[in-house]
C-alpha cells in the first residue's frame, strides 16, 4: 500500500481572486516540486481586525491556520485580501510561523490598485507567488537573504518584491534541500 503523498494546502481567506490563488498554486508546484491543493475558502478573520489600525493582525490568523495542518499536509498557506500587520511594522505582505507549518500572504498590497495604478492580474499573481514562496521558505528555516534577487530577500516595499525572483538563490536552495530531504524520509 502506497503512503499518502504530503502536499501544500492553500486556504483562501475571505473573498480573494481565485485566479490569482490558482496561479500561486501552479507556481508553488513548479518551484517547490510538491503537490498543491486549494481548499474551500474560510471566512474573513474578523477576530484579527484592529480597528485603530484598519488592518488585520497576521499572527492571530496564523494561529487559526494551525488547525488545518494534518498529517498528510506539508505546509498550509493562507491567502487573504486584507491589509496585514504585525506589531512594530506598519504592514507585512505575509508572515510565517517560524516554528510550525503555516504561513499567510495578503494580496492587498500586491495589487496595483493599492497604489492607485491600473489593475494587472498577471503582475499581482507574480508578486503573490514570490511572497508565497518567501513565507514558505521561512517555515523551512530560512531567514532573510542578502542576495537582492533571491526570493528570501526581505521586501520592505513593492519595488523589492518586483526586483527579486520567484526562485531561491543557490545558498538558500541548498538549505531547503536538506529540510525537504528530511521531510521525505518521514
Buried (B, 14 or more C-beta within 10 A) or exposed (E): EEEEEBBBBBBBBBEBBEEBBBBBBEBBBEBBEBBBEBEEBBEBBEEBBEEEEEBBBBBBBBBBBEEBBEEEBBBBBBBBBBBBBBEEEEBBBBBBBEEBBBBBBBBBBBBBEEEEEEEEEEBBBBBBBBBBBBBBBBBBEBEEBEBEEBBBBEBEEBEBBEEBBBBBBEEBBEBBEEBBEEEEEE
